[in-house]
Amino acid sequence: MKFLVEPGGSLTGSVRVPGDKSMSHRTVMLGALAEGTTVATGFLEGQDALCTVQAFRDMGVTIRGPEQGKIEIDGVGMNGLKAPADVLDMGNSGTSIRLLSGLLAAQPFDSTMTGDVSLQKRPMGRVTTPLAEMGAVIESDEGRPPLHIKGGNTLKSIHYEMPVASAQVKSCVLLAGLYAEGRTSVTEPAPTRDHTERMLRGFGYEVDCENEVISVQGGGALKAATLDIPADISSAAFFLVAASIAEGSDLTLEHVGMNPTRSGVITILTLMGADIEVLNEREVGGEPVADLRVRAAPLTGIDIPEDLVPLAIDEFPVLFIAAACASGKTTLSGAEELRVKESDRIASMAEGLTRLGVENEVMPDGIIITGGPISGGEVNTFHDHRIAMSFSVAALRATGTIQVNDCDHVATSFPGFAALARGAGLRISEAS
């Protein structure tokens, strides 16, 4: 499937983007291991989250829905999972395979996880290394999926100094720590999204956070919870940039998750001159939520502060589009993590920007983008949902039609993206 996006247009009205992907994954994982029935609304019905749902169904958990964002999970308790009859297919979801590695390493049964072509290229050593320290036995294809996890091993607690700032690695170790003997702790080199810590507390499990050290005591229990999952700021980011760059735009994004470990995209856009107003701030299920009103504004290139990089790691593809529309140069460094996402996002975006006539210089850990005219043209997505949506947004400032190839993967995180964007004013259509 391709997106064809005509140039021009502006974005107006109000939209609510789908629910937070990180929280949707964790709702299923923690709800499945809890005692009682967990009920959540706002659940993301994207392919990634549905892979997590299917994995737990395959391990004997009864899950009703999701239907119109509502899901009910009958928890089986910490030790109630059953051996799956077959390989667990994680699709395109790095979150699913990395977090589940921590949980499955502690189970009494063997299991195997695989994924699609993109996932099978992603490095898993960053989670299998600390898990091996804890006593897990995991075989892989030279550090990549499929992962074969040997059951029946008693895990021991560790203190793990994370070499990279990764919420997935942190979460994997903490989830394994729920089953380990003693206290498992993690030190992160820079703050990363803290949904796991917040949601563990929401499910009644104590988590200690002190001086960059996060720890859990093994052997506790999870209690079922009722959740209203906020809209995903990573999905909202496409509309934040779109309304910022399209003349005459005035758009409100409703019920957006404003977790401080995720809101780097707002800070970066504001530094560039974006007009973003935070309204109706509130807290839902331990997570801060707000409505965001964004109006078109002239953007200026900046040197992106490195301390903001982990707080906006998933939003950089569309921030590159903001940079292409800004006056002057935008420089990103300290972002080598972008090279091991669903695609090498630095290389993928650089190729597309070059095809559209945007001057850029690639560095090992980032990119320099010089703002200027954007031409029409054809771009590839490299099977990466965020690349596809980012170049769709670029058409708002393009001089000709942009054809975005291979957009099927958009459904992993944002089902209905084209329809919602079209309703807001993006001149987008789908073609086979």
N, C-alpha and C positions, 0 to 999 in steps of 0.2 A: 504494500500500500504506500502511496505517495501523498504528500501534501503539496498543493499548488496554492501559492499565496500571492495575491495581487498587491501591488504597491499602494501605499497610502492608507488613509483611514485614521480614526481616533477611537478611543475606548471610553465608554460612559456607562453609567448605571451602577448596579450592585451585583456582585457575584460571590458565591461561596464555592471555593475549590474543594476537591475531595479531602478526606480525612488524612491525618498525619500517618505516613507510612511506617516510621519508626515505632510509633505508639501502637499501631494496628498489629504489627508483628508481635510486639511484647505482650499485648493484650491476650493473644492466643496462647503464647508460650506460658505465661504466668497463670492465666485462667485455667489452662489444662492441668497444671500441677497444683492448683489450689483445692481447698476443701469447700464444696458448695458450687453454686451456679453463678458464673460471671455473666453480666449483661452489659453490652456496650452499644452505644449509638455513635454515628459519625465514622463507622469503620470503613476503611479504604477497600473498595471492591476491585482492586487492581490485581494483575496476575501475580506479582511478587507476594503480596499478602495472602492470596488464595493458595499459593504453594505451601505457605506455612500452615494454613488451615488443613490442607490435604495431608500434609505430613503427620499432623496429630490425629487426624481421622484414621490414618493408616496404622497408628499406634494405639488404637482402641478408644479414642476420646470422642464422645458424642458432641457434635457441634451443629446447632441449628442456625441457618442463614449462611453468609450474610444476605440480607434482603433489605434494600433501601437503607443500607448503612447500619442495620441492626443485626447483632450477632449474640447468640447465647451459647455458653461453653459449660458443659457439665464436668467440673474438675474431677480428676481421679486421685488427687493427692500426690505427694512428692515421689512416691514409689509405685504408682499405679499404671505407668505406661507398659504397653505390651509390645513384644517384638513385631516389627512390620514384616509382612509376608514377602515384600519385594523391596527393590531399591527405592529410596526416597528421592524424588525428582524436585530439586529446588529451582528449576527454571532459570531465570536470569537474576535470582536474588542472592546477592552477596551477604546481606544481613541474615537471611534464613540459614544459610549453610554455616556461617561463622558462629552465630549464637547457638545454633543447635549442636554444633560440635562440642561446646561446653556441657550441655545437658546430656547428650548421648554418651559422652565419655564416662559418665557416672552410672550408666544403666547396667543391669545384669545381662543384657542381650547384645549380640552383635548387630551392627547396622552399617549400611552403605548409603552415602549421599552423592548425587551427581547433579548436573545442570546442563544448560544449553551450551552452544559453542562458545559464547562470550564468557560464561561463568567458568568453563573448563580452562580458561587461560589465566584466571585470576589467582594471585598467590595466597596460599593457605598456610604457609610456614609461620606466618605471624601469629596464628592461633594454635597450630599444632605444637610449636616449640614450648610455650608455657604449659600447655596441657600435658606434654610429655614429662615436664618437670614435676607435675602433680601426680604422675603415675599412669596417665592414659597411654593406650597403645593405638596409634592411628597410622595407617598406611596410606600413601598418596602416590600420584603420578608425578614424581619429581617436584613435590610441593604444591601440586595443583589437583583439582578434583578429577576423578571421583575420590572420595575419602572413605576408607574402610576402617570402621571403629570397632575395636575388640571390647566386648562387654565383660562384666564381672571383675573389674579392677577397682580396688579401694583407692580413692583419691586422697592425697595428703595436701594440707594447706601449704601455700607458698606466699612469699612477698615478691611481686613481679614489678620490676622497673621497666616500664614500656619504652621500647626504643623509638616508636613512632606514636604520634597523637592519633589514636583511632578509637572511637566509641565502640566499634565492633569487637576489637581485641579486649578492651576493658570489660565489656559486657560478657564476652565469652568466659573470661577468667572468673568473674564474679558469679556467673550462673553455675559454673563448675564448682565454685567455692561453697554453694549451698549444700553440696553433697560431701564436701571434704571434711576430714577430721581437723578440728581447730579453726583458726581464723585466717582467712585468705585476704590478702591486701594487694592493691595495685597503686603504683605511683605513675601519674601521667605527666609527660613533658610539657604539655599545654592543655588548657581546659578543652574537653570535648563534650558533645551532647550528653546530658545526664538523665535521659529518659529511664534507663534501667534503674538507677538509684531511686528516682522519684516514684517509679511504678512499683518497685519492690516494697517501698514503704506503704504505698496505696493498697497493696495486697497483704499488709500486716507484718512484713519482714523488716527487721532492724538493719539499717545500713549506717555505718559511721563514715563521715567525711571530715578529715582534719589535715590541713597543710598539704593539699594535693594528694593525700593518701586516702583511698576509699577501701573499706573493708567490710566483710560479712563473716559471721560465725556460722559454721556448718551445722546441719542437723535441725534446723528450724522448720516451720510450716508456713504455708501460704493460705490466706483466707480469701474467698471469692469477693469480688468488688463490682460496683456499678460505675460505669465510666461514660462520659460524653467526650469523644475524641475530637480535638479541635482540627480545623483545616490546616493542611500541611504548608508550612512556610516555604518549603522548597518548591511546591507547586504554585503558591502565591507569587513567588519571585518572578515568574514569567510575566505576570500581569503587572507587577510593580515596575519592571523595566519597560514593558510595552506602553503603559500609560505615561511613564516619564519621558519617553522619546517621541511620542506621537502628538503632534500639535493639536490643541483643543481637547485633550483627554481630561476627564474628571471621573475617576472610578473608585468605588468603595469595595474593599475585600472584607467579607464578614467572618467573624469567629476564627481568626487566625491564631495559631499557637505562637506564643511570644517567649518561649523558653530562652533565657539569656545565653544558653550555650548554642542556640540556633539562629539568633537574630543578627548575626554579622552582616547579612545582606542588606538590612535596613541601614545599619551604621555606614557601610561602604557607599551605598547610593546617596545617603545624606551628605557624606563628605564630598561626593561628586556634584552636589547641588540639587539633588532631587527634592521635590516638595511632597513629603510623606507626613501625614498627620495621624497620630495614634489616638483612637477614640474608644470610649466605653471599655476601659481596662477592667478586667475581672479575673477571678481564679476558678477554674473548673477541674475537679479531680486532682488537685495539687499542681496543676499546670497553669501558668498565666496565659490569658487569652485577650485579644483586642480586635477591634475593627480598624482597618487601615484605609484612609482616604489618600489617594495619590493623584496629583495633577501634573500635567506636562510642565517641564522646566528645562532650561538649558543646562547640560551637564559639562563638567570640566574634568579632564584627565587628572589622575592622582597617582602617587606611589602608595599602593595598598599596604597599610601597616601589617607586618608579619603576624602580630598577635591576633589579628582578626581572621587569619587564614583558616584555622580549624573551626571557627564559628560560622564559616560560609562555604565550607568545602564542596557541598553539593550544588551550590548556586553559581559557581564560577562560569560555567558555560554561558548562561544568560548575562552575567556581569560582563563577559567579553563583548557581548552585543552592545551593552550600555557604553563600554569603552570605545567601540567603533563609532558610536554616535556622539561622543564627547569631543570637545575641542582640546587639542593637545594630546599628550601621551599619557597612557596609563601603564604602570609597571606593576607586575605581580611577581614576587619571588617567595621562596620558602614553601612552595606548593607541589613538591614532588609526588605527594599522595594522589594528585590528579592523574598521574600516569598509570595507576593501577585500579581505576574504576571500571565501569562497564566497557569503556574503551580508554585508550590513552587520550584523556580529554584535552590536554595541551596540544597534542599533534592533530587530533580530530578537528578541533575548533580552528587551529591555525590553517589547516588545509581549506576548510570552508571559507574562512575569512579571505584567504588569498584568492580563491575562486570568485569571490564577490568584490575583488578589487580593494580590499582593506589592507593597508600596510601593517605588517607585524613581524616581530623578531622573536624566534623561539629560543628559550634558555633551558638548561637541564631541569631547573626547578620552577619554571614560570614562563612569562611571555611579556613582551612590550608591544602594545597596540597603539597605533597612531590614528586618531579619529579622522574621518573624512567621508566622502561619498561612498554609498553602498550600491553596487550595480545589481541587476538581476542576474540569474544564473542557476545552475544545477549544483546541489551539494549532496554529499554522502553523509550518512549518520553513523556508520560503523557499528550498527546494531545497538545504538545507545539512545535511549529515550530522551535524555536531557539535551543531547545534540540536536535531535529532531525538533523539539519544541523551541529551542533557542533560535535556530535559523528561521523558523516560522515568524517569530517576533521581529526579526531583522527586516522583514518585508515592509514594515510600517514606514521605514525610512529609505527603502530601496528605490532605484530608478526604473526597475523592471520586475517582472514576475520572478519569484524564487521557487524553484522546484526542489523539494526536500525528499530524497529517495529513502526507501526502506524505513517506514515509520511505524511498522507493526508493533515495535517494542514500546511505543508510547503508552500502551495499555498496561504496562507493568506498574507504572506509578500514577497515571492520570487518564483513566478511562473517560471517554467523552471530552477530551481536551479540545478537539476541533470544533465540536458543537458549542461548547461553552465560550470559546474564544470568538467564534462567529457571532454569537448572541451579544457579545460585548462590543463588537465592531471590527474585529480582525477579518480581512477579506480572504478567508481560507476555505479551500474545498479539498475533498479527498478523492483520489483517483487510484484505480488498480494498476 
